[in-house]
Amino acid sequence: MSASHSSATKEAPYYYVPPDSAHPVRASVALLITMLGASAWVNQIAIGKWAVLVGVLALIIVLWQWFGDAIHEEQIGLNSKRIDVSYRWSMSWFIFSEVMFFAAFFGALWYTRAVTTPWLGDLDHQLMLWPDFNAVWPNLGPAGIVEQFQAMGPFWLPTINTALLLASGVTLTISHHALRENHMGKAKFWLLATIVLGIIFVCCQAYEYYYAYTGLNLRFDSGAFGSLFFMLTGFHGFHVILGATMLAVMLGRMMKGHFTAENHFGFEGAAWYWHFVDVVWLGLYIFVYWF
């Protein structure tokens, strides 16, 4: 019997099938309320923002209960090796979906910069549509319809943030190796350090946004560049917050003694996600800030 099933009175079933649950239905309702509220909010309907708040809070409560049930099932020894494999595949496909999510935005950045901008600047478009259009990246659009702005360069905040995330990847790896060697105190310390680095990253990005708006006049409506800049960096910042939350939950579980050197996939899954976030940032740092 493995260490993950030490609390059970008998060996875990070959494949545990949980009883009927209302969590998926509740989560669906919460997401529906959130999306309807968001639609109302962007159309300036007063109740929209409150519906979003209710929907998000409801979703958080549902997820808290849902993951709590899954953790309880693991702690009482219901999860076998088959369940472990299922969790690993599920997390792998989830991260793959996130890869495709960011690939779509990176593709939009490439297409706008390498295809659309030169195409709009060719001779036919200059003669027929926008004679004053300058096909450079970033640009102010035809006829100066976009206010003057400056692009965000790589120095210094983006470079500092890159160093923070790379350092967080190192500290998380140290924590993982310590956990595998059953050095729980060391694992907790370096996991906490990873979370702190993630929080500092988010704070630096918040200041970067403030500087972009006030110092560079770079806003979400600053043409294609402004839209893509804030969509890519904003969604990445959201993923950093999500990843740091996941790691904080893993730290809490570690302090409760939920993990052993042999059984700690919850930690591993969160670590996979964090390393994915690091890799995405490297792409952003190169293609958004440098190029």
Backbone as CSV, one residue per row, in Angstrom:
resi,resn,N_x,N_y,N_z,CA_x,CA_y,CA_z,C_x,C_y,C_z
1,MET,0.853,-1.197,0.000,0.000,0.000,0.000,0.890,1.249,0.000
2,SER,0.606,2.208,-0.882,1.442,3.391,-0.982,1.156,4.353,0.155
3,ALA,2.051,5.353,0.281,1.899,6.332,1.361,0.633,7.149,1.213
4,SER,0.144,7.288,-0.018,-1.065,8.094,-0.229,-2.305,7.427,0.327
5,HIS,-2.217,6.125,0.618,-3.399,5.421,1.093,-3.228,4.953,2.539
6,SER,-2.270,5.536,3.238,-1.982,5.085,4.595,-3.127,5.357,5.550
7,SER,-3.973,6.321,5.236,-5.081,6.656,6.124,-6.310,5.790,5.856
8,ALA,-6.271,4.986,4.814,-7.438,4.173,4.480,-7.378,2.852,5.216
9,THR,-8.547,2.268,5.424,-8.612,0.986,6.124,-8.361,-0.179,5.178
10,LYS,-8.453,0.067,3.872,-8.183,-0.968,2.894,-7.598,-0.319,1.650
11,GLU,-7.124,-1.161,0.773,-6.500,-0.629,-0.437,-7.523,0.121,-1.273
12,ALA,-7.061,1.212,-1.926,-7.968,2.028,-2.730,-8.539,1.222,-3.877
13,PRO,-9.766,1.516,-4.294,-10.366,0.788,-5.420,-9.572,1.031,-6.699
14,TYR,-9.745,0.128,-7.663,-9.025,0.236,-8.929,-9.278,1.596,-9.565
15,TYR,-10.522,2.022,-9.591,-10.863,3.338,-10.126,-12.076,3.845,-9.368
16,TYR,-11.852,4.815,-8.509,-12.929,5.335,-7.679,-13.859,6.211,-8.509
17,VAL,-15.146,5.918,-8.483,-16.158,6.724,-9.153,-16.949,7.456,-8.080
18,PRO,-16.824,8.781,-8.014,-17.521,9.522,-6.957,-19.020,9.487,-7.169
19,PRO,-19.787,9.725,-6.115,-21.250,9.762,-6.252,-21.699,10.982,-7.034
20,ASP,-22.979,10.990,-7.394,-23.540,12.135,-8.121,-23.272,13.421,-7.338
21,SER,-22.912,14.467,-8.094,-22.552,15.732,-7.458,-23.265,16.888,-8.145
22,ALA,-23.612,17.893,-7.353,-24.260,19.098,-7.883,-23.241,20.167,-8.259
23,HIS,-21.955,19.902,-7.987,-20.941,20.924,-8.250,-20.891,21.370,-9.718
24,PRO,-20.926,20.465,-10.697,-20.886,20.934,-12.093,-22.052,21.837,-12.459
25,VAL,-23.240,21.511,-11.971,-24.415,22.342,-12.270,-24.268,23.713,-11.613
26,ARG,-23.839,23.716,-10.360,-23.654,24.994,-9.662,-22.598,25.856,-10.347
27,ALA,-21.507,25.230,-10.763,-20.460,25.983,-11.453,-20.976,26.555,-12.771
28,SER,-21.778,25.782,-13.495,-22.346,26.252,-14.764,-23.258,27.457,-14.543
29,VAL,-24.079,27.395,-13.508,-24.975,28.516,-13.202,-24.163,29.758,-12.829
30,ALA,-23.117,29.573,-12.021,-22.285,30.704,-11.626,-21.614,31.341,-12.844
31,LEU,-21.104,30.508,-13.762,-20.486,31.039,-14.980,-21.509,31.746,-15.863
32,LEU,-22.715,31.209,-15.938,-23.761,31.853,-16.738,-24.087,33.229,-16.179
33,ILE,-24.227,33.329,-14.861,-24.510,34.632,-14.237,-23.367,35.605,-14.507
34,THR,-22.129,35.106,-14.424,-20.969,35.969,-14.661,-20.952,36.504,-16.081
35,MET,-21.182,35.628,-17.061,-21.150,36.051,-18.460,-22.302,36.991,-18.808
36,LEU,-23.496,36.695,-18.295,-24.623,37.604,-18.531,-24.364,38.969,-17.900
37,GLY,-23.788,38.940,-16.690,-23.448,40.202,-16.048,-22.399,40.977,-16.816
38,ALA,-21.388,40.275,-17.341,-20.355,40.952,-18.120,-20.939,41.573,-19.389
39,SER,-21.841,40.837,-20.038,-22.496,41.376,-21.236,-23.301,42.627,-20.909
40,ALA,-24.013,42.581,-19.779,-24.788,43.760,-19.372,-23.867,44.919,-18.993
41,TRP,-22.749,44.595,-18.354,-21.816,45.636,-17.892,-21.229,46.403,-19.072
42,VAL,-20.751,45.686,-20.111,-20.145,46.373,-21.250,-21.175,47.169,-22.033
43,ASN,-22.450,46.839,-21.864,-23.508,47.614,-22.504,-24.098,48.656,-21.569
44,GLN,-23.386,48.924,-20.478,-23.712,50.000,-19.542,-25.072,49.818,-18.878
45,ILE,-25.424,48.573,-18.603,-26.611,48.277,-17.812,-26.195,48.180,-16.356
46,ALA,-26.879,48.921,-15.487,-26.416,49.126,-14.116,-26.218,47.827,-13.342
47,ILE,-27.096,46.876,-13.550,-27.040,45.650,-12.753,-25.878,44.736,-13.169
48,GLY,-25.253,45.047,-14.300,-24.228,44.171,-14.849,-23.076,43.886,-13.908
49,LYS,-22.483,44.930,-13.317,-21.312,44.725,-12.469,-21.655,43.941,-11.206
50,TRP,-22.889,44.122,-10.715,-23.288,43.377,-9.520,-23.528,41.909,-9.858
51,ALA,-24.036,41.653,-11.060,-24.205,40.261,-11.487,-22.857,39.570,-11.644
52,VAL,-21.873,40.296,-12.169,-20.521,39.733,-12.280,-19.966,39.396,-10.908
53,LEU,-20.156,40.308,-9.951,-19.664,40.075,-8.596,-20.316,38.841,-7.979
54,VAL,-21.647,38.737,-8.126,-22.363,37.575,-7.579,-21.884,36.292,-8.253
55,GLY,-21.739,36.320,-9.566,-21.314,35.137,-10.303,-19.917,34.680,-9.922
56,VAL,-18.979,35.628,-9.802,-17.606,35.272,-9.443,-17.534,34.714,-8.026
57,LEU,-18.231,35.366,-7.086,-18.240,34.867,-5.709,-18.856,33.468,-5.639
58,ALA,-19.939,33.265,-6.382,-20.577,31.940,-6.400,-19.633,30.894,-6.972
59,LEU,-18.900,31.246,-8.023,-17.960,30.297,-8.629,-16.829,29.956,-7.664
60,ILE,-16.324,30.953,-6.938,-15.262,30.700,-5.961,-15.741,29.738,-4.877
61,ILE,-16.970,29.960,-4.393,-17.520,29.079,-3.361,-17.670,27.652,-3.882
62,VAL,-18.182,27.509,-5.113,-18.357,26.178,-5.698,-17.016,25.479,-5.859
63,LEU,-16.028,26.196,-6.377,-14.712,25.587,-6.573,-14.082,25.205,-5.241
64,TRP,-14.268,26.030,-4.229,-13.737,25.720,-2.897,-14.321,24.401,-2.389
65,GLN,-15.639,24.242,-2.534,-16.287,23.010,-2.081,-15.895,21.821,-2.956
66,TRP,-15.817,22.040,-4.249,-15.507,20.960,-5.191,-14.096,20.416,-4.954
67,PHE,-13.123,21.319,-4.913,-11.748,20.883,-4.668,-11.598,20.324,-3.258
68,GLY,-12.375,20.846,-2.312,-12.338,20.307,-0.957,-12.783,18.856,-0.925
69,ASP,-13.822,18.546,-1.698,-14.279,17.153,-1.783,-13.206,16.262,-2.402
70,ALA,-12.550,16.764,-3.465,-11.504,15.979,-4.124,-10.324,15.730,-3.175
71,ILE,-9.958,16.739,-2.401,-8.864,16.578,-1.440,-9.243,15.575,-0.356
72,HIS,-10.497,15.659,0.100,-10.961,14.725,1.132,-10.926,13.288,0.622
73,GLU,-11.346,13.088,-0.615,-11.313,11.743,-1.192,-9.892,11.202,-1.240
74,GLU,-8.941,12.076,-1.570,-7.545,11.635,-1.623,-7.016,11.319,-0.236
75,GLN,-7.404,12.130,0.748,-6.878,11.963,2.097,-7.403,10.701,2.781
76,ILE,-8.603,10.256,2.434,-9.133,9.048,3.068,-8.797,7.792,2.268
77,GLY,-7.963,7.936,1.242,-7.432,6.774,0.547,-8.277,6.214,-0.566
78,LEU,-9.130,7.033,-1.195,-9.984,6.538,-2.269,-9.314,6.605,-3.639
79,ASN,-8.215,7.353,-3.739,-7.577,7.542,-5.038,-6.484,6.507,-5.270
80,SER,-6.621,5.750,-6.333,-5.625,4.753,-6.700,-4.662,5.332,-7.725
81,LYS,-3.762,4.494,-8.223,-2.834,4.937,-9.256,-3.574,5.347,-10.526
82,ARG,-4.699,4.708,-10.794,-5.479,5.086,-11.974,-6.005,6.510,-11.864
83,ILE,-6.438,6.899,-10.692,-6.902,8.271,-10.475,-5.741,9.241,-10.639
84,ASP,-4.572,8.864,-10.145,-3.392,9.719,-10.275,-3.079,9.966,-11.748
85,VAL,-3.137,8.931,-12.548,-2.895,9.077,-13.991,-3.954,9.979,-14.618
86,SER,-5.199,9.817,-14.190,-6.283,10.648,-14.717,-6.055,12.117,-14.395
87,TYR,-5.633,12.397,-13.150,-5.340,13.780,-12.768,-4.209,14.360,-13.621
88,ARG,-3.196,13.564,-13.863,-2.048,14.056,-14.640,-2.450,14.379,-16.079
89,TRP,-3.240,13.509,-16.688,-3.710,13.792,-18.035,-4.625,15.020,-18.058
90,SER,-5.465,15.148,-17.053,-6.372,16.302,-16.994,-5.593,17.606,-16.902
91,MET,-4.585,17.631,-16.042,-3.781,18.843,-15.906,-2.992,19.122,-17.178
92,SER,-2.517,18.078,-17.826,-1.762,18.259,-19.070,-2.639,18.875,-20.157
93,TRP,-3.873,18.370,-20.287,-4.762,18.924,-21.309,-5.204,20.342,-20.957
94,PHE,-5.368,20.618,-19.660,-5.718,21.983,-19.252,-4.608,22.958,-19.641
95,ILE,-3.365,22.589,-19.372,-2.252,23.467,-19.738,-2.152,23.597,-21.254
96,PHE,-2.432,22.506,-21.984,-2.423,22.591,-23.444,-3.473,23.588,-23.942
97,SER,-4.644,23.594,-23.316,-5.676,24.559,-23.713,-5.210,25.984,-23.447
98,GLU,-4.453,26.179,-22.370,-3.908,27.500,-22.078,-2.830,27.885,-23.099
99,VAL,-2.054,26.918,-23.551,-1.071,27.174,-24.605,-1.773,27.681,-25.861
100,MET,-2.873,27.025,-26.243,-3.622,27.450,-27.417,-4.250,28.831,-27.218
101,PHE,-4.667,29.109,-25.994,-5.240,30.424,-25.682,-4.231,31.529,-25.975
102,PHE,-3.025,31.386,-25.457,-2.013,32.410,-25.683,-1.492,32.373,-27.117
103,ALA,-1.502,31.201,-27.747,-1.070,31.117,-29.141,-1.953,31.976,-30.036
104,ALA,-3.245,32.044,-29.705,-4.157,32.864,-30.496,-3.763,34.346,-30.416
105,PHE,-3.405,34.816,-29.245,-3.020,36.225,-29.097,-1.647,36.500,-29.708
106,PHE,-0.712,35.560,-29.545,0.584,35.728,-30.207,0.403,35.711,-31.726
107,GLY,-0.509,34.869,-32.216,-0.793,34.847,-33.645,-1.381,36.163,-34.123
108,ALA,-2.276,36.747,-33.316,-2.848,38.048,-33.673,-1.764,39.125,-33.718
109,LEU,-0.825,39.062,-32.771,0.279,40.026,-32.766,1.123,39.879,-34.023
110,TRP,1.460,38.633,-34.360,2.272,38.410,-35.558,1.528,38.865,-36.817
111,TYR,0.262,38.481,-36.942,-0.493,38.805,-38.154,-0.650,40.312,-38.317
112,THR,-0.942,40.994,-37.225,-1.139,42.445,-37.308,0.151,43.148,-37.688
113,ARG,1.246,42.674,-37.106,2.520,43.355,-37.345,3.159,42.973,-38.677
114,ALA,3.163,41.669,-39.010,3.915,41.194,-40.172,3.093,41.122,-41.445
115,VAL,1.755,41.092,-41.336,0.923,40.941,-42.521,0.059,42.183,-42.759
116,THR,-0.777,42.512,-41.774,-1.749,43.586,-41.987,-1.097,44.953,-42.163
117,THR,-0.156,45.292,-41.287,0.459,46.627,-41.353,1.185,46.865,-42.671
118,PRO,2.055,45.951,-43.137,2.669,46.173,-44.458,1.647,46.195,-45.594
119,TRP,0.611,45.370,-45.487,-0.414,45.313,-46.532,-1.149,46.642,-46.653
120,LEU,-1.488,47.243,-45.504,-2.183,48.533,-45.544,-1.268,49.670,-46.004
121,GLY,0.034,49.434,-45.943,0.974,50.476,-46.358,1.436,50.346,-47.795
122,ASP,0.887,49.393,-48.582,1.350,49.250,-49.961,0.794,50.377,-50.816
123,LEU,1.235,50.427,-52.051,0.938,51.561,-52.923,-0.553,51.718,-53.180
124,ASP,-1.254,50.596,-53.398,-2.688,50.691,-53.713,-3.467,51.315,-52.560
125,HIS,-3.176,50.880,-51.328,-3.913,51.421,-50.189,-3.542,52.881,-49.932
126,GLN,-2.301,53.233,-50.156,-1.891,54.624,-49.938,-2.566,55.548,-50.934
127,LEU,-2.705,55.115,-52.166,-3.314,55.962,-53.190,-4.831,56.048,-53.047
128,MET,-5.466,54.938,-52.673,-6.922,54.864,-52.681,-7.570,55.166,-51.332
129,LEU,-6.908,54.800,-50.219,-7.566,54.904,-48.925,-6.889,55.904,-47.994
130,TRP,-5.635,55.613,-47.605,-4.980,56.424,-46.579,-3.616,56.874,-47.073
131,PRO,-3.585,57.982,-47.747,-2.301,58.436,-48.309,-1.262,58.785,-47.253
132,ASP,-1.695,59.094,-46.044,-0.741,59.483,-45.001,-0.397,58.329,-44.059
133,PHE,-0.846,57.131,-44.372,-0.591,55.994,-43.480,0.877,55.594,-43.546
134,ASN,1.470,55.412,-42.368,2.878,55.021,-42.263,2.938,53.593,-41.732
135,ALA,3.402,52.677,-42.556,3.374,51.250,-42.214,4.552,50.870,-41.324
136,VAL,4.560,51.396,-40.108,5.575,51.036,-39.121,4.855,50.462,-37.899
137,TRP,5.588,49.739,-37.088,5.009,49.129,-35.880,5.748,49.626,-34.654
138,PRO,5.008,50.132,-33.656,3.554,50.376,-33.662,3.199,51.631,-34.444
139,ASN,1.944,51.728,-34.864,1.530,52.885,-35.646,0.297,53.525,-35.025
140,LEU,-0.003,54.720,-35.509,-1.129,55.493,-34.977,-2.385,55.325,-35.800
141,GLY,-2.356,54.385,-36.730,-3.533,54.172,-37.559,-3.617,55.199,-38.675
142,PRO,-4.553,55.038,-39.585,-4.728,55.993,-40.681,-5.325,57.304,-40.196
143,ALA,-4.898,58.379,-40.802,-5.474,59.715,-40.550,-5.313,60.163,-39.107
144,GLY,-4.364,59.578,-38.389,-4.108,59.991,-37.017,-5.278,59.788,-36.083
145,ILE,-6.037,58.710,-36.262,-7.217,58.488,-35.429,-6.854,58.018,-34.026
146,VAL,-5.615,57.625,-33.821,-5.152,57.190,-32.505,-4.253,58.269,-31.922
147,GLU,-4.472,58.594,-30.647,-3.642,59.607,-29.997,-2.190,59.152,-29.932
148,GLN,-1.300,60.127,-29.925,0.121,59.825,-29.821,0.411,59.034,-28.542
149,PHE,1.224,57.995,-28.675,1.630,57.205,-27.521,3.026,56.662,-27.761
150,GLN,3.631,56.185,-26.720,4.928,55.533,-26.808,4.789,54.065,-26.440
151,ALA,5.532,53.227,-27.132,5.515,51.795,-26.822,6.326,51.541,-25.555
152,MET,5.932,50.524,-24.812,6.653,50.135,-23.606,7.890,49.345,-23.998
153,GLY,9.061,49.831,-23.578,10.313,49.153,-23.877,10.659,48.111,-22.826
154,PRO,11.726,47.373,-23.041,12.083,46.283,-22.116,12.738,46.741,-20.811
155,PHE,13.187,47.991,-20.752,13.878,48.474,-19.544,13.035,49.527,-18.837
156,TRP,12.904,49.450,-17.483,13.546,48.393,-16.700,12.545,47.429,-16.077
157,LEU,11.337,47.863,-15.918,10.361,47.018,-15.229,10.151,45.649,-15.890
158,PRO,9.971,45.567,-17.217,9.798,44.237,-17.812,10.992,43.315,-17.579
159,THR,12.195,43.878,-17.606,13.388,43.061,-17.352,13.437,42.612,-15.896
160,ILE,13.063,43.494,-14.979,12.998,43.111,-13.565,11.967,42.013,-13.366
161,ASN,10.804,42.153,-14.014,9.769,41.132,-13.891,10.231,39.799,-14.470
162,THR,11.008,39.857,-15.542,11.554,38.618,-16.109,12.469,37.930,-15.103
163,ALA,13.318,38.719,-14.455,14.213,38.151,-13.446,13.421,37.569,-12.274
164,LEU,12.323,38.244,-11.893,11.501,37.749,-10.789,10.879,36.394,-11.128
165,LEU,10.331,36.273,-12.341,9.693,35.008,-12.698,10.706,33.891,-12.889
166,LEU,11.849,34.208,-13.471,12.878,33.177,-13.617,13.365,32.708,-12.245
167,ALA,13.517,33.663,-11.331,13.931,33.298,-9.970,12.866,32.455,-9.293
168,SER,11.587,32.769,-9.546,10.505,31.988,-8.930,10.494,30.560,-9.456
169,GLY,10.864,30.375,-10.713,10.962,29.026,-11.245,12.049,28.224,-10.551
170,VAL,13.159,28.903,-10.214,14.258,28.239,-9.507,13.831,27.874,-8.088
171,THR,13.214,28.822,-7.378,12.803,28.550,-5.995,11.752,27.437,-5.937
172,LEU,10.852,27.391,-6.936,9.838,26.338,-6.957,10.483,24.975,-7.205
173,THR,11.486,24.934,-8.066,12.194,23.674,-8.326,12.928,23.196,-7.075
174,ILE,13.532,24.132,-6.352,14.207,23.774,-5.098,13.197,23.199,-4.108
175,SER,12.026,23.842,-4.026,10.983,23.360,-3.124,10.536,21.956,-3.508
176,HIS,10.398,21.711,-4.799,9.954,20.395,-5.265,10.982,19.313,-4.921
177,HIS,12.244,19.610,-5.156,13.291,18.633,-4.825,13.340,18.380,-3.313
178,ALA,13.139,19.431,-2.528,13.128,19.252,-1.074,11.957,18.380,-0.647
179,LEU,10.811,18.567,-1.287,9.639,17.744,-0.970,9.892,16.282,-1.314
180,ARG,10.512,16.040,-2.445,10.806,14.665,-2.859,11.819,13.998,-1.927
181,GLU,12.638,14.813,-1.272,13.605,14.272,-0.314,13.070,14.294,1.116
182,ASN,11.779,14.671,1.246,11.091,14.688,2.548,11.652,15.747,3.498
183,HIS,12.223,16.813,2.955,12.676,17.951,3.758,11.561,18.997,3.763
184,MET,10.570,18.791,4.619,9.353,19.589,4.568,9.584,21.062,4.911
185,GLY,10.446,21.320,5.879,10.709,22.703,6.245,11.310,23.487,5.094
186,LYS,12.270,22.893,4.432,12.899,23.529,3.269,11.904,23.691,2.139
187,ALA,11.070,22.688,1.920,10.063,22.763,0.853,9.079,23.902,1.102
188,LYS,8.632,24.059,2.333,7.695,25.130,2.669,8.333,26.500,2.474
189,PHE,9.585,26.641,2.905,10.261,27.938,2.808,10.380,28.390,1.346
190,TRP,10.864,27.492,0.488,11.079,27.879,-0.905,9.760,28.015,-1.669
191,LEU,8.742,27.300,-1.255,7.430,27.502,-1.870,6.873,28.869,-1.489
192,LEU,7.035,29.260,-0.229,6.623,30.595,0.199,7.398,31.668,-0.561
193,ALA,8.700,31.450,-0.766,9.505,32.407,-1.532,8.971,32.545,-2.957
194,THR,8.535,31.453,-3.565,7.971,31.492,-4.915,6.702,32.340,-4.954
195,ILE,5.854,32.160,-3.957,4.610,32.933,-3.897,4.907,34.418,-3.733
196,VAL,5.855,34.747,-2.885,6.229,36.149,-2.665,6.758,36.775,-3.953
197,LEU,7.591,36.053,-4.691,8.111,36.563,-5.963,6.974,36.808,-6.952
198,GLY,5.983,35.921,-6.962,4.832,36.116,-7.829,4.039,37.356,-7.463
199,ILE,3.866,37.598,-6.167,3.144,38.796,-5.711,3.906,40.062,-6.097
200,ILE,5.225,40.046,-5.942,6.041,41.202,-6.335,5.904,41.462,-7.834
201,PHE,5.881,40.377,-8.619,5.700,40.516,-10.070,4.400,41.252,-10.384
202,VAL,3.310,40.846,-9.754,2.007,41.469,-10.018,2.029,42.950,-9.614
203,CYS,2.661,43.254,-8.489,2.756,44.653,-8.056,3.551,45.482,-9.059
204,CYS,4.653,44.930,-9.576,5.455,45.640,-10.574,4.655,45.849,-11.858
205,GLN,3.852,44.858,-12.234,3.046,45.005,-13.439,1.955,46.059,-13.249
206,ALA,1.394,46.137,-12.050,0.398,47.175,-11.775,1.018,48.559,-11.916
207,TYR,2.250,48.714,-11.392,2.931,50.002,-11.551,3.249,50.265,-13.014
208,GLU,3.611,49.229,-13.765,3.894,49.379,-15.192,2.663,49.895,-15.931
209,TYR,1.484,49.370,-15.592,0.258,49.849,-16.219,-0.002,51.317,-15.883
210,TYR,0.242,51.673,-14.637,0.065,53.074,-14.230,0.995,53.983,-15.030
211,TYR,2.234,53.559,-15.177,3.209,54.350,-15.943,2.817,54.413,-17.418
212,ALA,2.302,53.296,-17.969,1.891,53.280,-19.367,0.781,54.299,-19.621
213,TYR,-0.188,54.371,-18.709,-1.313,55.292,-18.882,-0.895,56.740,-18.664
214,THR,-0.105,57.000,-17.634,0.213,58.381,-17.261,1.462,58.919,-17.947
215,GLY,2.447,58.061,-18.161,3.712,58.526,-18.720,3.847,58.336,-20.212
216,LEU,3.239,57.296,-20.764,3.392,56.991,-22.184,2.116,57.216,-22.981
217,ASN,1.018,57.518,-22.307,-0.298,57.636,-22.942,-0.661,56.368,-23.706
218,LEU,-0.153,55.232,-23.224,-0.448,53.940,-23.820,-1.663,53.356,-23.120
219,ARG,-2.763,53.221,-23.868,-4.012,52.748,-23.300,-4.537,51.579,-24.126
220,PHE,-5.621,51.005,-23.641,-6.208,49.861,-24.341,-6.699,50.244,-25.735
221,ASP,-7.081,51.532,-25.921,-7.573,51.982,-27.218,-6.486,52.626,-28.066
222,SER,-5.225,52.374,-27.734,-4.107,52.926,-28.507,-3.811,52.039,-29.721
223,GLY,-4.800,51.914,-30.579,-4.618,51.137,-31.789,-4.443,49.653,-31.510
224,ALA,-3.985,48.942,-32.533,-3.784,47.497,-32.404,-2.702,47.187,-31.384
225,PHE,-1.676,48.028,-31.319,-0.594,47.768,-30.367,-1.102,47.830,-28.935
226,GLY,-1.863,48.869,-28.611,-2.375,49.009,-27.250,-3.282,47.853,-26.868
227,SER,-4.165,47.466,-27.790,-5.084,46.364,-27.493,-4.325,45.069,-27.245
228,LEU,-3.386,44.748,-28.129,-2.643,43.497,-27.997,-1.714,43.527,-26.793
229,PHE,-1.125,44.671,-26.505,-0.233,44.781,-25.352,-0.969,44.475,-24.058
230,PHE,-2.117,45.112,-23.870,-2.849,44.919,-22.615,-3.557,43.566,-22.566
231,MET,-3.979,43.037,-23.709,-4.593,41.716,-23.700,-3.565,40.650,-23.319
232,LEU,-2.387,40.702,-23.929,-1.364,39.695,-23.664,-0.813,39.813,-22.247
233,THR,-0.386,41.005,-21.877,0.209,41.171,-20.541,-0.853,41.072,-19.452
234,GLY,-2.068,41.552,-19.728,-3.130,41.485,-18.722,-3.560,40.059,-18.434
235,PHE,-3.772,39.274,-19.499,-4.133,37.876,-19.281,-2.998,37.114,-18.615
236,HIS,-1.768,37.454,-18.960,-0.651,36.784,-18.293,-0.629,37.147,-16.811
237,GLY,-0.855,38.412,-16.495,-0.899,38.803,-15.092,-1.983,38.074,-14.330
238,PHE,-3.142,37.878,-14.973,-4.223,37.100,-14.357,-3.773,35.669,-14.087
239,HIS,-3.035,35.098,-15.021,-2.546,33.729,-14.837,-1.502,33.655,-13.725
240,VAL,-0.709,34.709,-13.563,0.228,34.738,-12.441,-0.534,34.743,-11.117
241,ILE,-1.589,35.549,-11.038,-2.410,35.584,-9.824,-3.032,34.216,-9.564
242,LEU,-3.550,33.592,-10.621,-4.145,32.261,-10.485,-3.095,31.240,-10.039
243,GLY,-1.910,31.295,-10.653,-0.857,30.362,-10.276,-0.391,30.561,-8.848
244,ALA,-0.252,31.822,-8.423,0.159,32.098,-7.045,-0.903,31.614,-6.058
245,THR,-2.177,31.746,-6.439,-3.257,31.229,-5.586,-3.164,29.712,-5.455
246,MET,-2.915,29.035,-6.573,-2.750,27.590,-6.536,-1.590,27.193,-5.633
247,LEU,-0.472,27.891,-5.752,0.697,27.569,-4.920,0.411,27.859,-3.450
248,ALA,-0.364,28.924,-3.168,-0.717,29.221,-1.777,-1.571,28.109,-1.185
249,VAL,-2.492,27.574,-1.990,-3.296,26.437,-1.526,-2.394,25.236,-1.261
250,MET,-1.421,24.998,-2.144,-0.498,23.878,-1.940,0.351,24.077,-0.679
251,LEU,0.716,25.322,-0.399,1.467,25.602,0.831,0.612,25.280,2.053
252,GLY,-0.667,25.665,2.006,-1.568,25.337,3.104,-1.719,23.834,3.284
253,ARG,-1.839,23.111,2.189,-1.944,21.653,2.279,-0.646,21.045,2.813
254,MET,0.473,21.603,2.386,1.754,21.093,2.871,1.877,21.289,4.378
255,MET,1.411,22.435,4.873,1.477,22.705,6.307,0.537,21.787,7.095
256,LYS,-0.518,21.290,6.440,-1.438,20.351,7.090,-0.973,18.905,6.976
257,GLY,0.143,18.693,6.288,0.683,17.347,6.167,0.004,16.496,5.121
258,HIS,-0.576,17.124,4.081,-1.266,16.361,3.055,-0.319,15.664,2.088
259,PHE,0.920,16.127,1.996,1.840,15.595,1.002,2.918,14.740,1.642
260,THR,3.366,13.757,0.885,4.517,12.952,1.274,5.535,13.019,0.140
261,ALA,6.706,12.453,0.382,7.746,12.456,-0.645,7.315,11.683,-1.881
262,GLU,6.443,10.680,-1.691,6.013,9.847,-2.808,4.700,10.317,-3.425
263,ASN,3.877,11.017,-2.685,2.541,11.362,-3.146,2.292,12.855,-2.953
264,HIS,2.392,13.613,-4.041,2.196,15.070,-3.936,1.827,15.656,-5.307
265,PHE,0.922,14.986,-6.016,0.620,15.494,-7.357,-0.031,16.874,-7.323
266,GLY,-0.793,17.188,-6.281,-1.363,18.529,-6.197,-0.280,19.592,-6.329
267,PHE,0.823,19.379,-5.640,1.970,20.290,-5.741,2.538,20.265,-7.154
268,GLU,2.713,19.076,-7.713,3.302,18.962,-9.043,2.441,19.650,-10.101
269,GLY,1.118,19.472,-10.019,0.232,20.105,-10.985,0.329,21.623,-10.940
270,ALA,0.368,22.183,-9.723,0.525,23.634,-9.582,1.880,24.084,-10.105
271,ALA,2.917,23.256,-9.877,4.259,23.587,-10.365,4.302,23.575,-11.888
272,TRP,3.643,22.589,-12.503,3.568,22.572,-13.962,2.967,23.887,-14.487
273,TYR,1.884,24.301,-13.859,1.195,25.517,-14.291,2.101,26.738,-14.131
274,TRP,2.824,26.796,-13.027,3.700,27.955,-12.785,4.827,28.020,-13.816
275,HIS,5.405,26.883,-14.153,6.470,26.874,-15.157,5.912,27.264,-16.528
276,PHE,4.679,26.864,-16.817,4.032,27.306,-18.053,3.899,28.823,-18.084
277,VAL,3.500,29.408,-16.965,3.375,30.866,-16.880,4.726,31.529,-17.117
278,ASP,5.791,30.951,-16.587,7.136,31.481,-16.811,7.491,31.485,-18.288
279,VAL,7.221,30.378,-18.976,7.563,30.266,-20.395,6.784,31.281,-21.229
280,VAL,5.500,31.450,-20.917,4.692,32.429,-21.649,5.273,33.830,-21.480
281,TRP,5.722,34.142,-20.274,6.291,35.469,-20.053,7.554,35.688,-20.886
282,LEU,8.379,34.666,-21.026,9.572,34.807,-21.852,9.192,35.159,-23.287
283,GLY,8.120,34.528,-23.797,7.637,34.886,-25.127,7.154,36.323,-25.186
284,LEU,6.424,36.742,-24.155,5.964,38.130,-24.102,7.141,39.101,-24.049
285,TYR,8.100,38.791,-23.221,9.254,39.680,-23.049,9.988,39.880,-24.366
286,ILE,10.098,38.831,-25.156,10.831,38.931,-26.423,9.994,39.611,-27.505
287,PHE,8.766,39.139,-27.721,7.996,39.575,-28.883,7.174,40.826,-28.647
288,VAL,6.887,41.165,-27.391,6.114,42.378,-27.104,7.029,43.547,-26.762
289,TYR,7.999,43.306,-25.882,8.827,44.408,-25.392,10.068,44.664,-26.257
290,TRP,10.681,43.625,-26.798,11.896,43.802,-27.579,11.594,44.051,-29.055
291,PHE,10.674,43.265,-29.624,10.407,43.391,-31.057,9.291,44.378,-31.362
